[in-house]
Structure formats: structure tokens, C-alpha cells
């Protein structure tokens, strides 16, 4: 009698066929909290549809394929003509098309646009973080272009379109376009004032010829790019179209694609400009000020992207432990594993809650909220993106050896997790930016204090953390060397205040006890055992 030597048991089912949005209770609550009630039914339905798409087996497979088959550079065609094109797997175009159709570049043109877009971006980044790059840059180009009303009138309707058109042709012939950005050069990195790309004025007013290079230019098949170059009047922002109005290709020489740790589906390139035609955006010498609106928006997307990655990592870990048995019981019922999962869930919910609060501030647009964003965006960008990697690594460990295997999807999350901390200014850049705001813009700190003060008296650990932080801010000695610590505390206190106001009591209690009360170890899974950890984990489960 033949006997089977390979019977599969005690393996969890794949986490597919679910609504990524609706299953995220913290995200749903944030949308309900920040959105105009008259829009709520429409937006919740829209996000649930996107969540079901993101959770489908087919779309998750597209994410896998887009990363297993990374983009390929073609500098010349078969006849020797220079074409500078990048070929993508069809899955990339399907994902990008879905993202555009879901309004992830259309926040500026829709009511409640930033909250609904932020929630959608957080959901969609859980499928594939790579296509978030062109979606983010296209969305973020709008505030920079508004420095030139004529350019904004020409380009904004195409940038906020919900039509994905992948063909390379003049932008005026397209219903929708995508944008990229080129700031970094070999010699400068984040120090963009060290840029050497030269812009020479042409006869037509506002037009220039660029000569130089960009060390990082992501999504190089976009329709246009905002770049910085040295004009006669100083560092200036320019719009570089990929295809000129007459249908000819602009000089946009792709030297190579970067071989990256993660973000494999997205093409990141080195670009040479050699007589490249460009239009000035804003005034000469004010390039940083012009493009800073774009940078602020993409920094928020770094927070959203990291929050999405954390949510997916935690969802996978909890899902696995819900089904997996070890030592006579379900892993999720083991007290120590429950402690780990609850700790991860706290980090994820805190990131999501903070990210959506920032998006709501963009929708408000008032002076107080703008001052709040000036401090809160770089602080959140610093802290949330820093927390993404340890969350992803710990979540992978919850799956044991399975989490180290590509089939689980966790290695892709681990490789992706450091990137948002690097993009749009690494940790030190964010910390120094916060210091500048603290030292030069008192309205920013006042707005932050007003926000956290709304939770005053609700938790003694939060009150104590605010008092200690203000004491630390009053000490100016060696403040630059302490900048990371200060920014971390600004972000964590803000998260704590939001959770105290909005999260279930068990979530807020656990966060304040550990992150603010000091009753926490150096690794995940060291929460006080007296907390209601079972409820914290149950709230974060991706399936009922």
C-alpha cells in the first residue's frame, strides 16, 4: 500500500481575497474622523473597492511579478538610434494604472482629497511600494508648479487626471501625465546648493538649456520632471518635459539604472542633460523655495508608505499566528507571542493615526494647520520611517523560517523598509529641518503644543512626557547633537496624544505605558503583562 510522505498540515492559508482597507480598523476610524460627513459614504465605498482590489490574489500576484521582473534600460533601438527608454513588466503598468484610476494623483482636485488619497495610498502601497514613487511625485508636483500660474494652468489638469497613459508623446496630446523629480547630484547629495548642473537662458522668455547630470532620477519614463539647476541668478527650479511639443524627444540621456536593495519594480536612473530644453518654474535663485512644496508632500508620502508597509507586515504576522499551532496551541494565544504582536500593532496604529492627521491638516489649509505641518511633517517622516525596518524584521520573525523565504512576501517588505527613511532627506536632514523650524518659526512649536495640548490631563504619562520635552527644548547647549532625540520625542508624544484622544483605551494605555511611561524594553514584545494585549491584537487582525 502506497503511503504519502508529503502531507501539508499546520500551514496558514494565504492572506488573500480580503478588503485591505476595511480590515484596517485604525485606518477606517481615521478616515471617518477626518472626513466631511457628507463625503463619508462615497469615500468609504471608494476605499473599500480599492481595498478589495489590493487584497485580491490577482493584484497581489502583480506585485510579485513587478518585483521579480525589474525594469530594463534600452539606450538604443536596433538601428543605433538613441531612444533612452525603460521597459517594464506588464504587471507594473497594471498596478500604476490602477493607482492613477483610484485618484492617488488627484488629491488637489477632489473634496477631502488629501485624506481620501492618503488612505488609498496607504492601502495601495501594501501591494507594491515601487509604483508609489511616480504616484507620489506626480501628486507632489502640483504645489511646486503653482509658483508659476501659467504652468500650473497648463499641467495641473493632466497631473490630477485619473487616466493613465503610458505612451511617450507630447503632454498636450495626453489625458493624463506622470511627473518625476531630479535634485540629487554626485557631489552634493542632500546638499542641493552644491549642484553643478547649469541652466543657460534661451531667447524665448522663461526657457533654458540645461547641461549636467542627476545622480538619482526615479521613474524616468514620466512625462515631465522638476529639476534644480544653477541659472545666472542662482539655484532655480525647472520643468523638463520628456517629449517636446513638436513630438521630438528632449535630450534626456539615461546612463544606467540603479541596482537597488529593494524597490525593485521601480526604475531609478542616472540622467545626463546635454542641451536639454527646460522651462523655469518660479524666479531665478529661488529653486529650493519653489520645490519645497513638492518635497513636503513627498515626505508625507514617505510616512504613508512606511505606515502601509508596517500595516502589511503586522497583518501577515497576526494572520500567520492566528492559524499556526506550536507547543499545543495557537501561536496567537501564547502570552509571549501575543506581547510581540501587540507591540507591533501599537507601532502600526500610531503610524497610521499620525499619517492621516497630517493629511487632514493639508485638507484644512489654514494658517494654524500649515504651522503644525511645518514641524510635524519632518518629525513624522524621521520617526515613522525609522520604525518601519524593525517592525518588518520582527514581523518576519513571527513566521519563523517561513518569514525568511521569498514566498512569504516578508523579505520584500524587509528590503523595502529602509527606503522611505532615505528618500526625500535622510534622518539627519529631517532632524536639522525640525531644529530650523524650532529656532526660526515659533508658530510651528505653538501649533504642535496646541495639538498635543488637546489631550492634556487624559494620561499622566503623556503629561509628563510633554513637560520633559519642553525642559529639553529649553536647554540649547549641544542641541544639534541632540536633534535626533528631540525629534523622536516630538513624534512619539504627538502619536501618544492622538491615540489618547482617538484610539480605544487599551491601545492608548499600552502606547503610553511603553513609549511614554518608560515601562518598555529594547525589543518588541516587552510590554507590561498587565495590559489588555489580547484586545490590542484583536483590533489589528486583518480578518474577523
Residue, then its C-alpha position, 0 to 999 in steps of 0.5 A: x500500500x502506497x503511503x504519502x510522505x508529503x502531507x501539508x498540515x499546520x500551514x496558514x492559508x494565504x492572506x488573500x481575497x480580503x478588503x485591505x482597507x476595511x480590515x484596517x480598523x485604525x485606518x477606517x476610524x481615521x478616515x471617518x474622523x477626518x472626513x466631511x460627513x457628507x463625503x463619508x459614504x462615497x469615500x468609504x465605498x471608494x476605499x473599500x473597492x480599492x481595498x478589495x482590489x489590493x487584497x485580491x490574489x490577482x493584484x497581489x500576484x502583480x506585485x510579485x511579478x513587478x518585483x521579480x521582473x525589474x525594469x530594463x534600460x534600452x539606450x538604443x533601438x536596433x538601428x543605433x538610434x538613441x531612444x533612452x527608454x525603460x521597459x517594464x513588466x506588464x504587471x507594473x503598468x497594471x498596478x500604476x494604472x490602477x493607482x492613477x484610476x483610484x485618484x492617488x494623483x488627484x488629491x488637489x482636485x477632489x473634496x477631502x482629497x488629501x485624506x481620501x488619497x492618503x488612505x488609498x495610498x496607504x492601502x495601495x502601497x501594501x501591494x507594491x511600494x515601487x509604483x508609489x514613487x511616480x504616484x507620489x511625485x506626480x501628486x507632489x508636483x502640483x504645489x511646486x508648479x503653482x509658483x508659476x500660474x501659467x504652468x500650473x494652468x497648463x499641467x495641473x489638469x493632466x497631473x490630477x487626471x485619473x487616466x493613465x497613459x503610458x505612451x511617450x508623446x507630447x503632454x498636450x496630446x495626453x489625458x493624463x501625465x506622470x511627473x518625476x523629480x531630479x535634485x540629487x547630484x554626485x557631489x552634493x547629495x542632500x546638499x542641493x546648493x552644491x549642484x553643478x548642473x547649469x541652466x543657460x537662458x534661451x531667447x524665448x522668455x522663461x526657457x533654458x538649456x540645461x547641461x549636467x547630470x542627476x545622480x538619482x532620477x526615479x521613474x524616468x519614463x514620466x512625462x515631465x520632471x522638476x529639476x534644480x539647476x544653477x541659472x545666472x541668478x542662482x539655484x532655480x527650479x525647472x520643468x523638463x518635459x520628456x517629449x517636446x511639443x513638436x513630438x521630438x524627444x528632449x535630450x534626456x540621456x539615461x546612463x544606467x539604472x540603479x541596482x537597488x536593495x529593494x524597490x525593485x519594480x521601480x526604475x531609478x536612473x542616472x540622467x545626463x542633460x546635454x542641451x536639454x530644453x527646460x522651462x523655469x518654474x518660479x524666479x531665478x535663485x529661488x529653486x529650493x523655495x519653489x520645490x519645497x512644496x513638492x518635497x513636503x508632500x513627498x515626505x508625507x508620502x514617505x510616512x504613508x508608505x512606511x505606515x502601509x508597509x508596517x500595516x502589511x507586515x503586522x497583518x501577515x504576522x497576526x494572520x500567520x499566528x492566528x492559524x499556526x499551532x506550536x507547543x499545543x496551541x495557537x501561536x496567537x494565544x501564547x502570552x509571549x507571542x501575543x506581547x510581540x504582536x501587540x507591540x507591533x500593532x501599537x507601532x502600526x496604529x500610531x503610524x497610521x493615526x499620525x499619517x492621516x492627521x497630517x493629511x487632514x491638516x493639508x485638507x484644512x489649509x489654514x494658517x494654524x494647520x500649515x504651522x503644525x505641518x511645518x514641524x510635524x511633517x519632518x518629525x513624522x517622516x524621521x520617526x515613522x520611517x525609522x520604525x518601519x525596518x524593525x517592525x518588518x524584521x520582527x514581523x518576519x520573525x513571527x513566521x519563523x523560517x517561513x518569514x525568511x523565504x521569498x514566498x512569504x512576501x516578508x523579505x520584500x517588505x524587509x528590503x523595502x523598509x529602509x527606503x522611505x527613511x532615505x528618500x526625500x532627506x535622510x534622518x539627519x536632514x529631517x532632524x536639522x529641518x525640525x531644529x530650523x523650524x524650532x529656532x526660526x518659526x515659533x508658530x510651528x512649536x505653538x501649533x504642535x503644543x496646541x495639538x498635543x495640548x488637546x489631550x492634556x490631563x487624559x494620561x499622566x504619562x503623556x503629561x509628563x512626557x510633554x513637560x520633559x520635552x519642553x525642559x529639553x527644548x529649553x536647554x540649547x547647549x549641544x542641541x544639534x547633537x541632540x536633534x535626533x532625540x528631540x525629534x523622536x520625542x516630538x513624534x512619539x508624544x504627538x502619536x501618544x496624544x492622538x491615540x489618547x484622544x482617538x484610539x480605544x483605551x487599551x491601545x492608548x494605555x499600552x502606547x503610553x505605558x511603553x513609549x511614554x511611561x518608560x515601562x518598555x524594553x529594547x525589543x518588541x514584545x516587552x510590554x507590561x503583562x498587565x495590559x489588555x494585549x489580547x484586545x490590542x491584537x484583536x483590533x489589528x487582525x486583518x480578518x474577523 
